[in-house]
Amino acid sequence: MSISEDIKALVIARLDTLSPNRKISIGNYGEFTKEEIIQHIKKGDSVGNKMIEIEMEFLCAIKEGLI
């Protein structure tokens, strides 16, 4: 799956609004700090891609009025 740099930047910008102490749990991948997640997104690995998928599903649900 090829993820555009604009989408990565959007998700990183949303993560940047979180407190630095905030932990994020991503299913079976474990628990991460926001900085760890941002690094995974920049690397384009499976953890980063999963976070992008989760954020995009959330934003689409908001757009469609589901949330």
Secondary structure, DSSP 8 states (H G I E B T S, - for coil): ----HHHHHHHHHHHHTS-TT-EEEEGGGEEEEHHHHHHHHHHT-HHHHHHHHHHHHHHHHHHTT--
